Amino acid sequence: MRLFITGVSGFVGGELRRHFEQNGHQVLGTTTRAASAPGLFSHRLGEAVERGWLDGVDVLVHAAWDLAPGASARNLAGSAAWREAAAARGAHASFISSYSAYADFPTAYGRDKAAAETLFDGPGASTLRPALVVGAGGLFARLVGMVRNRRVLLLPDGGRHAVELLDVADLCEAVLLCARERRAGAHDLSAGRLPLRQVCAVIARALGRREPPIAPLPLAPVLFALEALARHPRAAELRERLLGYVENGRRERHSTLGALLGRAPILPVTSVLSRAAGVRLGAG
């Protein structure tokens, strides 16, 4: 197959590219960095999509997303442009959404992902909603760094809320299966839930160190203070992350990962152990 990945230089996009190429497929894509190889194109969501980029492409995987505050219009307009370009070339389009994608989610990220999903309804397109992706990048790598470098972990409500987890290898295989079979519809991808404090304990074990003591972060006053500082980008980012963590702990989707893969997913504890060890060693 000839596949095109938007955001191919990001954590998820890069993992997808390696997985597709290892399975004998040709991969093209966009990157926000300088295009340094044939088949890579410098592009940001919201910019025009060049007509020839999708020529001969079988499947578009739309993984690009601008996480900057105030990027809602750019994300939605950019996603619509890619969906239209794929439809014009007869290419199947797969959108990498999120477990946080709800129209009534308390964060802009979740609401925007839900709005973008509507662009990928119907035949010729599919939506994949990964939980927290466990691998050598993204939020999981940040969590590993926090467990490794801090003497005390400051966790919302002491880390009692559950986190949905998905190994990056299972995500890549699920996306490839949907591409190969041109599956339509939405697919919720999670291997299971663990309380955040347990995730941190497993990471500490993988790093060969004691679990740092946990101090509960009182959510109500912290969120109130961050709301007052909403114009500051870092405050807005932290508030979104805290709200998303708590809300995802309250909601539960029905994962279709096992049915999609045709086998049992990689268990969360197994995934966290192996991937945290890989981050420690600098491995992918």
N, C-alpha and C positions, 0 to 999 in steps of 0.2 A: 504494500500500500504506500501511497504518497500522502503524508500527513503534514498539516500545518499547525503549529502551536503558537498562539499569542502569549507573550510573556515567557519565552523559552529560556531566558537567562535567570528567571526567578527560581526559588526553591522547588516548587511543584513542577514548573515548566521544565526545569533542567533534569529532574528525575524522570519525567515522562519522556523527554528526548532520549536519554540513555536507554531506558527500557525499550522504546520503540526500535531504536537502532540495533540493540542487541538481539532483537527478534527479526532482523532483516528488513526493516521498513525504512523508507527514505523520509527524512524529517527536514522541513523548512520552518521558519518562524520569525517572529518579531522580537526585538529587544530594545530596552530603553538605553542600552549602552551602544557604543560604536560597533557597527556590524563588522565582525572580524573574520567571517568565513562565508563561502558561497552558500546561498540559500538563506542567509540571515539578513534581516532588514531592520534598520533603526526606525522605531515608531513608538508613539505614545497614544494611549486611548484618547479619542476625541479628534485626532488628526485624520486626514483623508486616507482611505484604504486604496492603494494602487491597484488598478484593474488587473494587471498581469500576475499579481502575487499568488492567486489561487488557481491559476491555469493548470489543469491536469491534477489538481488535488482531489483526493478521495474523501478525506475527512478533515474538518477544521476542529481543533480543540481550543476553545477560548478560555485561557487560564489567566490572562492579564487582568490586573485590577489595581487602581490607584488608591492607596490607603491614606493619602493626605486628607486632612480635614477640608470639607467644602468641595470634594471631588465628585459629588453625587451626579450632577448633570453630565460631567465628562465621562463617568463610568457608564451611564445609561446610554448616552449618545454613541459612545464608542462601541458598546456591545451591540447596539442596533445596527451599526454600520457593518460589523463583522458578520452578523446573522444575514443581512441582506446580500453581502458579497458571496457568502457560501451558497445561499439559495440561487443566486444568479448563475453560479458555476455548477449547480447540481451536486454540490458536496454536502455530505452529512455534517451536521454541526453539533458538537458536544460542549456544553457549558459547565465549567467547574464552579459550582455554587458553594454552599456552606450549610452546615448543620444549623447555623443561626438564621437561615433565610425564612423569615416570617414577616408578613405584611404589618403585624402589630408589634414587632420586636422593639425593645427600648433603645436600640442603637441604630445609627444611620447605616452602618455596615450591613446589618441583618435586613433592614428594610430595603436597601438598595439591591442586595442580592436577590431578594424575593421579587422585586420589580423587574430585574433583568431576566429572571426565570420565565416570565410571561412571553418574552421574545423567542424563547426556545420551545414553546408548546407546539404540539401537532406533529405531523409526519416530517421526516427529514431532520429531526433534531432530538437531542436528549439532554437531560440535566443530571449531573452527579453532585450529591451533597456530602462531601467528606466531613467527618468529625475532625478533631484536633489531630493533625498528621504527625506521626511519630517518625522522625528522621533527622538527618544532619542539617537542619535548617529551620526557618520559620520560628513560630512560638515555642516549639518543643526545644530547639537548641538554646533559646533564651532561658527556658526553665532549667535546663541542664547547667548553664552558666551560673544561674542564681543559686542552685543547690551546691555547686562546686565552690563558689567564691564568698558566700555569705555565712557568717557565724550564726546568725539567727534568721529564720525565715519568717517574714511578715506576710501572712496569708489571710485573705478575706474570710472572716468568721472561722479562723483557724483551719481553713482548708477542708471543711466538712462537706461542701457541695461536690457532687459527682461530676466527672469530666468524661465525655465520650472520646474514645481513642480509635485511631486507625493507622495501621502500619503503612508506610509509604510504598512498600512492595505490593501490598494488596490494592492500594489506590491505583497504582500504575497498571496492574493486571485488569482491574475493573474497567478502567478507561479504554484499554486496548480491546477488551471483549466487546464493549459497546461500539467501538469503532469498527471492528471486524464484522460484527453482525448487524451494524447500523440499527441498533436498538433505539426505539423512541421511549418517551416517558421519563419520569423522574425516579432516581435511585438513591436511597439513603444509605450511606456507607459508614458503618461503625462496627468495631469488633467487640464493644462492650464498654461498661462504665466503671470507673474507679474514683473514690474520693481524691481530691487534689493532694491531701496530705499523704495518702498512700502512694500516689505517683511519685511524690518527692522522696519518700522512703525507698522506693525501688531504684530511683535514680542514684541515691546515695550509695546503695549497695553495689550498683554497677560501677560507680566511681571508686569503690574500695575505701569508703570513708563512713564515719558515723553520720547518722541523720542529724542535721542541725536542729536545735530546738525550734519549736514553732510558736510564734506570738500571734494572737488573733488581731486582725486589722478591723476595727469597728467601722462597718460599712456606712451607716447613716451619716455620721459627721464628716467622714472623708468625702463621700459623694456630694454633700452639701458644700464643702470647701472647694471641691473641683468644679462644681457648677458656678461658683462665684468667680472662678478663674477661667471660665470657658473660652475666653479669647486667646488664651495661651495654648499653642499647639500641643505641647507635652501634657498639659492638664487635660485637654480634650481627649487626647489619645488614651490616657490612663483611665479616665472616666468611662470611655467606651469599653475598654477592656474589662473593667470591674463589672459594669452592668451586664455585659455579654456573658461573663463567667457565671454570675449568679443566675441569670435568666435561663441559660442552657442547663444549669443544674436542676431547675424546676421543671423543664419540659423534657419529654422523651418521645423520640420518633421510633418507628418500627424499621429497623435496618433490614435491607434486602441484600446485604453483602454476600452472605453465605449462598443464597440462591443464585446470585449472579455469578459467583466464582465456581459454583458446583463443588465446593469443599468447605471445610471449616476455616474461618479466618484465623490469622495469627493472633493468639491471645494477647490481651493488653499487657499483662505482666511480662510475658516473654518478649514482646515488642519493645517495651520500655527498657528492659534489661539490656537487650542486644544493641539497640540504637543509642542508648546513653553511653555504653561502652565505646561505640563507634565514634561518637562525638568527642569523647575523652582522648581517643587515639588519633583524632584528626581524620578519621575515615568517613566515607560516604555511606 
